[in-house]
Amino acid sequence: MPASTILTPQGTYANNVFPFPTKVIQSVAVPKDYAVIGLADYYFMGMGTAKNGRLEYSDEYKFLEDLRTYKIKLYGMGRPLDINAFLYLDISGVEDVLPKFEVKTKTAKTAADSTTK
C-alpha cells in the first residue's frame, strides 16, 4: 500500500495509484512480502458437490446436547487459463514512498533548573 501512494501536484497524497485499473485484495493465502497480480478474466474457478450430493448428519457429538450436526461437502478448484495471466512477485524490497516525520519538542527550563546549576 505505501508503495502505491504518490504526492499529487496539488500537494495531497493519492492511494492505490497503479499504471492500469487495479483492484487490491488482501489475502491470508499470500505470504508477507509477496504479491500475486493477474487478469481475473483469465482465471477459471469451478465448484460443485459429489454426484450424489448427499447431506449427512450425525448424532455422535454428545457434547452438543439434543442437537444434530449436518454436513455436505463442497469441492472447489481454480487455475489460470493462461500461464502468463498471473505473476507471483517478491515485494520485500519495495520501500515506502511517503516521507518519515518526527516531532521534536524543546523542554522549557524552569526557575528550579537554573538555580541548581
N, C-alpha and C positions, 0 to 999 in steps of 0.2 A: 504494500500500500504506500509507504513513504516514497518508494522509487517511482511511483506513477503520479506524483504530485509536482506541479510546476507553479512558478510565480508568473502571474499574468502581467501584461503591460499596465494594467490599472493598479497594480500593487497588491492584489489579492492572490490567494492560493486556490488552485483548482485541483480536485482529486480525480482519480481514475482517468487520467489522460493517456490514451493509447493511440497509436497511428491508424487504427481501424476500429470499427464498432466492437466493443468487448463487454461481456458480462462476467464479472468476477464472482466466483462461487467458492467459498471456503469449504474444505472437506477434511475430515479426520483421517480419511484413507490416504492422503498425500502427506508424506513426512515433512517435518520442518525443514526449511531451506530448499525445498523443491517445489516445482510447479508443473502443471500439465496445461498446455494450451492446444486448442484444436478447433475444428469446424464441426459443430453439433449436427449439421445435416448429413455428415458422413459417418455417423455412429448408429449402429443397429442395436436395439435393446429388445429382447424377447422375454416374455413372461408367460407362465402357464402352470397348470396343475397336472398331476398324473392322469392317464386316460380315464381311470375310474373316478377320479376326483372325490374320493371318499372322505367324508367328515368322520373323524374318530373321536371317541370320548373315553374317559377313564374315571372310575370311582376309587382308584387306588390311593389317591392323595388324602390320607387320613387327617392331615393337619388342616385341610380345608373342610371344616365341618359342614356337612349337609350340602356341599357344593359339588357339582360335576365339572370336570375340566374337558374342554373341547379342543381339537387340533385339526387343522387341514394344512397340507404342505403346499407352498407356492415356490416354484422354481424360476430363476431368472438368469439370463446370460446376456452379456453385451460385448461387442467388439467393434473396432473401427472397420469401415468398408474399404478404406484405402490405407496403406501403410504410411503414407505421407500426410495423412489428415491430422495427426496429433504428434506433439513433441513433449518429451519429459525433460524438464530443464533443472539444472542445478543453479539456484539463485542465491547461494550462500555468500557470494562476493558482491552482491548488489548493496550499494550504500545509500543511506538516506540523502535526499536532496534538500530537505529542509534544514535551515541553519540552526545551530545549537545556541540557546540563550541561557545566560547565567545571571542571576540577580546578586549583586554585591551591595552590602549596606555598610555604611560607616557607623561605628559606635560613637555616641556622643560622650565627651568627657564630662564628668560631674565635678563639683567642687570638692568632694571627698577624694577623688582620684588625684587631683592636683596637690593636695596637702600631704598625701602620703609619700610623694616622691622626694 
